[in-house]
Amino acid sequence: MKTNSQNSGKNGLISILKSAADMIRGGLDYKSLLVFLFYKALSDKWLKRVENLVENERMTRTSAYIATNKEYYVLFDEDESRLYTWHEIVKVRSSIKEMANALVKISKLNEELRDLERLVEMLGLVGYIKEDNLHKLEEIVKIFNRMDFSEFGSDILGDAYEWILSYFAPQKAKEGEIYTPREGIKLIVKILDIGDGCDVLDPASGSGGMLIEAYEHVKSKLQGKNPGLMLYGQELNETTATLSKLNFILHGIQDYDIYEGFDSLTNPQFEVADYVIANPPWNQDGYDEKVLSDRKVKHIYKYGYPTKQSADWAWIQLMLHYAEKKVGIVLDSGALFRGGKEKGIRQRVVEDDLLEAVLLLPEKLFYNTGAPGIVMIFSKEKSKERKGKILFINASKEYRQHPEVKRLNQLAPENIEKIVDAFRNFKEIDGFSRVVGIEKIRENDYNLNVSLYVFPEEEEEKIDLEKELKEFKIIEREEKRIVDRAIEYIEKILSSGGE
């Protein structure tokens, strides 16, 4: 649990990042801000180790540099006797232009950071850090220099990295980028309740958010001890994949392997894992029998090939093929009830008793669509009491308004806990969750639409009978008064002869 001082420090860090984020709008790619955060944090932590060695071990500064190179990352080139820390590179105006070159040098000095060179190239940093943009870069450097990042643990620095991603998510969603809100990831990970010592795979890993949350979930169960998890991911976009590795490092995660530049549906590079989790592109087109029947992968799609219009059930089959225990996937709700080839695949999966739960999410949770998504949980190790049954949860009303983006909703902690509790206890709650036997699914022609099985009850308006009676008597007296006045008026007219 974070202390007040930690929260205060985190809020200060986020404030700094917001200032820097506002500086780069309309210019530098926001992903460069992730690189700057990584570089500054790496440098601050490196220098803190150096200072500890100088003060406590009475080392010379050069000896401390060499020792820190060995136990952490290499930021001191021993052959050139040159420092490549953030502070050294940005201390004078002319040296700021060398930042991109410094990052390339660091990538050559550290095998674990070899992707930095390619990232610098992909983001166009060399071309950006020139005289025309130097003033803006100087301002960003000043903002970052307000705080010593070595004061923060990996959890806060990781949260800061995720904050940058979420801050730019609304803008990038318009350009087709997918960002899964952290609360949605927490929900899936809590439902799966991944244990220590497992392998976890995300075949559409993006920025690494799902894998990192799986790690953090297990770490919390171990009361802060580092988990013995192995994390695997595959991401087609090479820039996104490389940035995800920086995300892992900032979170203090060492045991991961990310395969980049490969299409998971047609060229999976990974092996089987205990748990497979993902939020793949919804209704992705172009993956029909013609594409998926290649001899290298056709065995994966044993339940059938989807239509060219939507690869949703191709992703499900891929994840089922590589999962030893459970699968958690986020998809568009259409996957639950569309007919044709998808219905045929859905029927076979249901009949094999692999589907454990279907969850309808609230609308407006995602930056790139207002449509309500769904979560499907598949299991290859159903308990005896769950066999032949599927739990449907209608969580469409479980949300609060997003605190920063007015048009969005958000899963609150209490919403997540209510959903997780219903799943773990296979609990039936009127208007919220219902356990349905496969025979009922057959009767409904394998339609898995959640609202077909459980529909939220409308809140009945509470009526205060005593109050209503008083108001009724008042209205009745007023009506009687008006009628009496009308009768009196008519009688006067009649008594005067109608004049």
C-alpha positions as CSV (number, residue, x, y, z in Angstrom):
1,M,0.0,0.0,0.0
2,K,1.4,3.4,-1.0
3,T,2.1,5.9,1.8
4,N,1.0,9.6,1.6
5,S,4.6,10.6,0.8
6,Q,4.7,8.1,-2.1
7,N,1.4,9.4,-3.4
8,S,2.6,13.0,-3.1
9,G,5.8,12.1,-5.0
10,K,3.8,10.3,-7.6
11,N,1.5,13.3,-8.0
12,G,4.5,15.6,-8.4
13,L,6.0,13.4,-11.0
14,I,2.7,13.2,-13.0
15,S,2.5,17.0,-12.8
16,I,6.0,17.3,-14.3
17,L,5.1,14.8,-17.0
18,K,1.9,16.8,-17.9
19,S,3.9,19.9,-18.3
20,A,6.4,18.1,-20.6
21,A,3.5,16.4,-22.5
22,D,1.9,19.8,-23.2
23,M,5.2,21.1,-24.6
24,I,5.5,18.4,-27.3
25,R,1.9,18.6,-28.5
26,G,1.8,19.3,-32.3
27,G,5.5,18.5,-32.6
28,L,7.6,15.7,-31.3
29,D,6.0,12.2,-31.2
30,Y,4.6,11.6,-27.7
31,K,6.6,8.3,-27.7
32,S,9.8,10.3,-27.4
33,L,8.6,11.5,-24.0
34,L,8.6,7.8,-22.9
35,V,12.2,7.6,-24.0
36,F,13.1,10.8,-22.1
37,L,11.4,9.5,-19.0
38,F,13.4,6.2,-19.3
39,Y,16.7,8.0,-19.9
40,K,16.3,10.4,-17.0
41,A,15.2,7.6,-14.6
42,L,18.0,5.3,-15.7
43,S,20.6,8.1,-15.2
44,D,19.3,9.2,-11.8
45,K,19.3,5.7,-10.5
46,W,22.8,5.1,-11.9
47,L,24.2,8.2,-10.3
48,K,22.6,7.4,-7.0
49,R,24.5,4.1,-6.9
50,V,27.7,6.0,-7.8
51,E,27.2,8.4,-4.9
52,N,26.5,5.6,-2.5
53,L,29.8,3.9,-3.5
54,V,31.7,7.2,-3.2
55,E,30.3,8.0,0.2
56,N,30.0,4.6,1.8
57,E,32.8,2.6,0.2
58,R,35.3,5.5,-0.2
59,M,35.7,4.8,-3.9
60,T,37.1,7.3,-6.3
61,R,34.5,8.6,-8.7
62,T,36.0,6.7,-11.7
63,S,36.1,3.5,-9.7
64,A,32.5,4.0,-8.7
65,Y,31.5,4.5,-12.3
66,I,33.1,1.2,-13.3
67,A,31.6,-0.7,-10.4
68,T,28.1,0.7,-11.2
69,N,28.6,-0.3,-14.8
70,K,29.1,-3.8,-13.7
71,E,26.2,-4.1,-11.2
72,Y,23.6,-2.0,-13.1
73,Y,23.8,-0.6,-16.7
74,V,26.8,0.9,-18.5
75,L,26.6,4.7,-18.7
76,F,30.3,5.3,-18.5
77,D,32.5,4.4,-21.5
78,E,35.7,3.2,-19.9
79,D,37.6,3.3,-23.2
80,E,36.8,6.9,-23.8
81,S,36.5,7.9,-20.1
82,R,33.2,9.6,-21.0
83,L,29.9,9.7,-19.1
84,Y,26.7,9.3,-21.0
85,T,24.2,10.1,-18.3
86,W,21.3,12.5,-18.9
87,H,22.9,15.2,-16.7
88,E,26.2,15.1,-18.5
89,I,24.5,15.3,-21.9
90,V,22.2,18.1,-21.2
91,K,24.3,20.3,-18.9
92,V,25.1,22.8,-21.7
93,R,23.0,23.9,-24.7
94,S,25.3,22.5,-27.4
95,S,25.4,19.1,-25.8
96,I,21.6,18.7,-25.8
97,K,21.9,18.2,-29.5
98,E,23.9,15.1,-28.7
99,M,21.1,13.4,-26.8
100,A,20.0,11.1,-29.6
101,N,23.7,10.1,-30.2
102,A,24.1,9.4,-26.5
103,L,21.1,7.1,-26.5
104,V,22.6,5.3,-29.5
105,K,25.9,5.0,-27.7
106,I,24.1,3.6,-24.6
107,S,22.4,1.0,-26.8
108,K,25.8,-0.2,-28.0
109,L,27.3,-0.3,-24.5
110,N,24.3,-2.4,-23.1
111,E,23.1,-5.6,-24.7
112,E,19.8,-5.3,-22.7
113,L,19.2,-1.9,-24.2
114,R,20.3,-2.7,-27.8
115,D,16.8,-1.7,-29.1
116,L,17.4,1.9,-28.1
117,E,19.3,2.7,-31.3
118,R,16.5,1.4,-33.5
119,L,14.0,3.3,-31.4
120,V,15.9,6.6,-31.8
121,E,15.9,6.0,-35.5
122,M,12.2,5.0,-35.7
123,L,11.1,8.1,-33.7
124,G,13.2,10.4,-35.8
125,L,15.0,11.8,-32.7
126,V,18.3,12.5,-34.6
127,G,16.4,14.7,-37.1
128,Y,14.3,16.4,-34.3
129,I,17.1,17.4,-32.0
130,K,18.5,20.2,-34.1
131,E,18.7,23.9,-33.8
132,D,15.1,24.6,-34.9
133,N,13.6,22.5,-32.1
134,L,16.3,23.1,-29.5
135,H,14.3,25.7,-27.5
136,K,11.4,23.3,-27.0
137,L,13.8,20.5,-26.0
138,E,15.5,22.8,-23.6
139,E,12.2,23.5,-21.9
140,I,11.5,19.8,-21.6
141,V,14.9,19.2,-20.1
142,K,14.3,21.9,-17.5
143,I,11.0,20.3,-16.6
144,F,12.5,16.9,-16.1
145,N,15.4,18.4,-14.1
146,R,13.0,19.6,-11.4
147,M,12.9,16.1,-9.9
148,D,15.3,13.4,-9.0
149,F,13.8,10.2,-10.4
150,S,15.9,8.0,-8.2
151,E,13.6,8.9,-5.3
152,F,10.9,6.7,-6.9
153,G,10.6,2.9,-6.9
154,S,9.8,0.9,-10.0
155,D,6.1,0.9,-9.3
156,I,5.8,4.7,-9.4
157,L,8.1,5.1,-12.4
158,G,6.1,2.4,-14.2
159,D,2.9,4.2,-13.3
160,A,4.4,7.4,-14.8
161,Y,5.1,5.5,-18.0
162,E,1.5,4.2,-18.1
163,W,0.3,7.7,-17.4
164,I,1.9,9.1,-20.5
165,L,0.3,6.3,-22.6
166,S,-3.1,7.1,-21.1
167,Y,-2.7,10.9,-21.5
168,F,-2.2,10.6,-25.2
169,A,-4.7,7.7,-25.7
170,P,-7.7,9.8,-26.7
171,Q,-5.6,11.5,-29.4
172,K,-4.0,8.4,-30.7
173,A,-7.3,6.4,-30.7
174,K,-8.4,8.7,-33.6
175,E,-5.3,7.5,-35.5
176,G,-6.2,3.8,-34.9
177,E,-4.0,3.0,-31.9
178,I,-5.5,0.7,-29.2
179,Y,-5.0,1.4,-25.5
180,T,-6.7,-0.8,-22.9
181,P,-7.6,1.1,-19.8
182,R,-5.7,0.0,-16.8
183,E,-8.9,-0.8,-14.8
184,G,-10.0,-3.2,-17.5
185,I,-6.7,-5.0,-17.4
186,K,-6.9,-5.2,-13.6
187,L,-10.3,-6.8,-13.9
188,I,-9.1,-9.6,-16.2
189,V,-6.0,-10.3,-14.2
190,K,-8.0,-10.5,-10.9
191,I,-10.5,-12.8,-12.5
192,L,-7.8,-15.2,-13.7
193,D,-5.9,-14.8,-10.4
194,I,-2.6,-15.8,-11.9
195,G,-0.3,-17.6,-9.5
196,D,3.5,-17.4,-8.9
197,G,5.8,-19.5,-11.0
198,C,3.5,-19.4,-14.1
199,D,4.2,-18.4,-17.7
200,V,1.9,-15.6,-19.1
201,L,1.5,-14.8,-22.8
202,D,-0.1,-11.9,-24.6
203,P,-0.1,-12.4,-28.4
204,A,-1.2,-8.8,-29.0
205,S,1.0,-7.3,-26.3
206,G,1.2,-3.6,-27.3
207,S,2.8,-1.5,-24.6
208,G,3.0,-4.6,-22.3
209,G,0.2,-3.4,-20.0
210,M,-1.5,-6.8,-19.5
211,L,1.7,-8.6,-18.8
212,I,2.9,-6.0,-16.4
213,E,-0.4,-6.0,-14.5
214,A,-0.2,-9.8,-14.2
215,Y,3.3,-9.3,-12.7
216,E,2.0,-6.6,-10.3
217,H,-1.0,-8.8,-9.3
218,V,1.3,-11.7,-8.3
219,K,3.7,-9.3,-6.6
220,S,0.9,-7.9,-4.4
221,K,0.0,-11.5,-3.4
222,L,3.7,-12.0,-2.4
223,Q,3.6,-8.8,-0.3
224,G,6.1,-7.0,-2.5
225,K,8.5,-9.9,-3.3
226,N,9.5,-10.3,-6.9
227,P,7.4,-13.0,-8.6
228,G,8.8,-16.0,-10.4
229,L,6.8,-15.3,-13.6
230,M,8.0,-15.5,-17.2
231,L,6.2,-13.1,-19.4
232,Y,5.9,-13.5,-23.2
233,G,4.5,-11.1,-25.7
234,Q,4.3,-10.7,-29.5
235,E,3.6,-7.3,-31.1
236,L,3.5,-6.6,-34.9
237,N,4.4,-2.9,-34.5
238,E,8.2,-2.8,-33.9
239,T,8.2,0.7,-32.3
240,T,5.4,-0.3,-29.9
241,A,7.2,-3.5,-29.0
242,T,10.5,-1.7,-28.3
243,L,8.8,0.8,-26.1
244,S,7.1,-2.0,-24.2
245,K,10.6,-3.3,-23.2
246,L,11.4,0.1,-21.7
247,N,8.1,-0.2,-19.8
248,F,9.2,-3.6,-18.4
249,I,12.6,-2.2,-17.3
250,L,11.0,0.8,-15.6
251,H,8.7,-1.6,-13.7
252,G,11.7,-3.6,-12.5
253,I,10.8,-6.7,-14.5
254,Q,13.6,-8.8,-15.9
255,D,12.0,-12.1,-17.0
256,Y,10.2,-11.3,-20.3
257,D,10.6,-12.0,-23.9
258,I,8.9,-9.9,-26.6
259,Y,8.7,-11.1,-30.2
260,E,8.3,-8.1,-32.5
261,G,7.4,-7.6,-36.2
262,F,5.5,-10.8,-36.5
263,D,1.8,-11.4,-37.1
264,S,0.6,-13.6,-34.2
265,L,-2.3,-15.1,-36.2
266,T,-0.2,-16.3,-39.1
267,N,3.3,-16.5,-37.6
268,P,3.3,-17.1,-33.9
269,Q,6.8,-17.1,-32.4
270,F,5.9,-18.1,-28.9
271,E,5.3,-21.5,-27.1
272,V,2.5,-22.6,-24.8
273,A,1.9,-20.7,-21.5
274,D,-0.2,-21.3,-18.4
275,Y,-2.3,-18.2,-19.0
276,V,-3.0,-16.3,-22.2
277,I,-4.5,-12.8,-22.0
278,A,-5.1,-10.1,-24.7
279,N,-7.1,-7.3,-26.1
280,P,-6.5,-7.9,-29.8
281,P,-7.9,-5.6,-32.5
282,W,-11.6,-6.0,-32.7
283,N,-13.2,-7.3,-35.9
284,Q,-9.9,-7.3,-37.6
285,D,-10.4,-8.1,-41.3
286,G,-8.4,-10.2,-43.7
287,Y,-8.1,-13.5,-41.8
288,D,-10.3,-16.0,-43.6
289,E,-9.6,-19.6,-44.6
290,K,-7.3,-18.5,-47.5
291,V,-5.0,-16.9,-45.0
292,L,-5.3,-19.2,-42.0
293,S,-5.2,-22.6,-43.8
294,D,-1.4,-22.4,-44.3
295,R,0.1,-25.6,-43.2
296,K,2.2,-23.9,-40.5
297,V,-0.8,-22.7,-38.6
298,K,-3.9,-24.5,-39.8
299,H,-3.8,-26.9,-36.8
300,I,-4.4,-23.9,-34.5
301,Y,-7.8,-23.2,-36.1
302,K,-9.3,-26.6,-35.5
303,Y,-12.8,-25.3,-34.8
304,G,-13.0,-23.6,-38.2
305,Y,-12.0,-20.4,-40.0
306,P,-13.8,-17.1,-39.5
307,T,-15.0,-14.8,-42.2
308,K,-12.8,-12.2,-43.8
309,Q,-14.7,-9.5,-42.0
310,S,-13.7,-10.4,-38.4
311,A,-10.8,-12.4,-36.9
312,D,-12.3,-12.4,-33.4
313,W,-12.8,-16.2,-33.3
314,A,-9.4,-16.7,-34.8
315,W,-7.8,-14.8,-31.9
316,I,-9.8,-17.0,-29.5
317,Q,-8.6,-20.2,-31.1
318,L,-5.0,-19.0,-31.2
319,M,-5.2,-18.2,-27.4
320,L,-6.9,-21.5,-26.6
321,H,-4.3,-23.4,-28.6
322,Y,-1.4,-21.9,-26.6
323,A,-3.0,-21.9,-23.1
324,E,-2.4,-24.6,-20.6
325,K,-4.8,-23.3,-18.0
326,K,-7.0,-20.2,-18.8
327,V,-7.6,-17.5,-21.4
328,G,-8.9,-14.0,-20.8
329,I,-9.8,-11.9,-23.9
330,V,-11.5,-8.6,-24.5
331,L,-13.6,-8.3,-27.7
332,D,-16.5,-6.6,-29.4
333,S,-19.9,-8.0,-28.3
334,G,-20.7,-9.1,-31.8
335,A,-18.5,-12.1,-31.3
336,L,-21.2,-13.5,-29.0
337,F,-24.0,-13.7,-31.5
338,R,-22.9,-13.2,-35.1
339,G,-24.0,-16.1,-37.3
340,G,-22.5,-18.0,-40.2
341,K,-19.0,-19.3,-39.8
342,E,-18.6,-17.6,-36.4
343,K,-21.6,-19.4,-35.1
344,G,-20.1,-22.8,-36.1
345,I,-16.9,-22.1,-34.3
346,R,-18.8,-20.8,-31.2
347,Q,-20.9,-23.9,-31.1
348,R,-17.9,-26.2,-31.2
349,V,-16.0,-24.3,-28.5
350,V,-19.1,-24.3,-26.2
351,E,-19.7,-28.0,-26.8
352,D,-16.1,-28.7,-25.8
353,D,-17.0,-27.0,-22.5
354,L,-14.1,-24.5,-22.7
355,L,-16.1,-21.3,-22.0
356,E,-16.3,-20.5,-18.3
357,A,-17.7,-16.9,-18.2
358,V,-18.9,-14.1,-20.4
359,L,-18.9,-10.6,-19.0
360,L,-20.6,-7.5,-20.6
361,L,-18.7,-4.3,-19.8
362,P,-20.2,-0.8,-19.5
363,E,-20.2,1.4,-22.6
364,K,-17.6,4.2,-23.2
365,L,-14.8,2.4,-21.4
366,F,-12.4,2.5,-24.4
367,Y,-10.8,5.5,-26.0
368,N,-11.3,4.3,-29.6
369,T,-15.0,3.2,-29.3
370,G,-18.1,4.0,-27.3
371,A,-19.4,0.4,-27.8
372,P,-19.5,-1.8,-24.8
373,G,-16.8,-4.5,-24.9
374,I,-17.0,-8.0,-23.5
375,V,-14.6,-10.2,-21.6
376,M,-14.6,-14.0,-22.2
377,I,-12.9,-16.4,-19.8
378,F,-12.0,-19.8,-21.1
379,S,-10.7,-22.7,-19.0
380,K,-9.1,-26.0,-19.7
381,E,-9.3,-26.9,-16.0
382,K,-12.9,-26.3,-15.0
383,S,-13.8,-27.5,-11.6
384,K,-16.5,-30.2,-11.3
385,E,-19.2,-27.8,-10.2
386,R,-18.6,-25.6,-13.2
387,K,-18.5,-28.2,-15.9
388,G,-21.3,-27.9,-18.4
389,K,-22.1,-24.4,-17.2
390,I,-21.3,-20.8,-18.2
391,L,-21.5,-17.8,-15.9
392,F,-23.0,-14.7,-17.5
393,I,-22.3,-11.3,-15.8
394,N,-24.0,-8.1,-16.9
395,A,-21.8,-5.4,-15.6
396,S,-23.2,-2.7,-18.0
397,K,-24.2,-0.6,-15.0
398,E,-20.9,-1.0,-13.1
399,Y,-19.1,2.2,-13.7
400,R,-18.3,5.7,-12.7
401,Q,-17.7,8.8,-14.8
402,H,-14.0,9.1,-15.9
403,P,-12.3,11.7,-13.7
404,E,-10.4,13.3,-16.5
405,V,-12.2,12.5,-19.8
406,K,-15.9,13.6,-19.7
407,R,-17.1,11.4,-22.5
408,L,-15.7,8.2,-20.9
409,N,-16.7,5.9,-18.1
410,Q,-14.4,4.0,-15.8
411,L,-14.5,0.8,-13.7
412,A,-14.2,1.8,-10.1
413,P,-12.4,-0.5,-7.6
414,E,-15.8,-1.5,-6.1
415,N,-17.1,-2.4,-9.5
416,I,-14.1,-4.6,-10.2
417,E,-14.5,-6.3,-6.8
418,K,-18.2,-7.0,-7.3
419,I,-17.5,-8.6,-10.7
420,V,-14.5,-10.6,-9.4
421,D,-16.5,-11.8,-6.4
422,A,-19.3,-13.1,-8.6
423,F,-16.8,-15.0,-10.8
424,R,-14.8,-16.6,-8.0
425,N,-17.9,-17.8,-6.2
426,F,-19.8,-18.6,-9.4
427,K,-22.5,-16.5,-7.8
428,E,-26.0,-15.7,-9.1
429,I,-27.3,-12.2,-8.4
430,D,-30.6,-11.0,-9.7
431,G,-30.1,-8.6,-12.6
432,F,-26.3,-9.1,-12.4
433,S,-25.1,-12.6,-12.8
434,R,-26.6,-16.0,-13.8
435,V,-25.2,-19.5,-14.2
436,V,-26.5,-21.1,-17.4
437,G,-26.2,-24.8,-18.5
438,I,-25.0,-25.7,-21.9
439,E,-28.4,-27.2,-22.8
440,K,-29.9,-23.7,-22.5
441,I,-27.3,-22.3,-24.8
442,R,-28.3,-25.0,-27.3
443,E,-31.9,-23.9,-27.0
444,N,-30.8,-20.4,-27.9
445,D,-28.9,-21.6,-30.9
446,Y,-25.5,-20.8,-29.3
447,N,-26.3,-17.2,-28.9
448,L,-24.1,-15.9,-26.0
449,N,-25.4,-12.4,-25.9
450,V,-25.3,-11.5,-22.2
451,S,-28.6,-9.6,-22.1
452,L,-30.3,-12.8,-23.3
453,Y,-29.5,-14.5,-20.0
454,V,-29.3,-11.6,-17.5
455,F,-30.7,-8.1,-17.7
456,P,-30.2,-5.4,-15.1
457,E,-33.2,-4.7,-13.0
458,E,-34.5,-1.2,-13.3
459,E,-34.5,0.6,-9.9
460,E,-38.0,0.9,-8.6
461,E,-38.8,4.4,-7.5
462,K,-39.4,4.5,-3.8
463,I,-42.7,6.1,-2.9
464,D,-43.3,7.9,0.3
465,L,-47.0,7.1,0.8
466,E,-47.5,9.5,3.7
467,K,-46.0,12.4,1.7
468,E,-48.0,11.4,-1.4
469,L,-51.3,11.3,0.7
470,K,-50.6,14.8,2.1
471,E,-50.0,16.2,-1.4
472,F,-53.1,14.5,-2.7
473,K,-55.2,16.1,0.0
474,I,-53.8,19.5,-0.8
475,I,-54.6,19.0,-4.5
476,E,-58.1,17.8,-3.6
477,R,-58.8,20.8,-1.3
478,E,-57.5,23.2,-4.1
479,E,-59.7,21.5,-6.7
480,K,-62.8,21.8,-4.3
481,R,-62.1,25.5,-3.8
482,I,-61.9,26.1,-7.5
483,V,-65.2,24.1,-8.1
484,D,-67.0,26.0,-5.3
485,R,-65.9,29.4,-6.8
486,A,-67.1,28.3,-10.2
487,I,-70.5,27.2,-8.8
488,E,-70.8,30.5,-6.9
489,Y,-70.0,32.5,-10.0
490,I,-72.6,30.6,-12.1
491,E,-75.3,31.0,-9.4
492,K,-74.8,34.7,-9.4
493,I,-75.3,34.9,-13.1
494,L,-78.4,32.9,-12.9
495,S,-79.9,35.0,-10.0
496,S,-79.3,38.2,-12.0
497,G,-81.4,36.9,-14.9
498,G,-78.5,35.9,-17.0
499,E,-77.4,39.5,-17.5
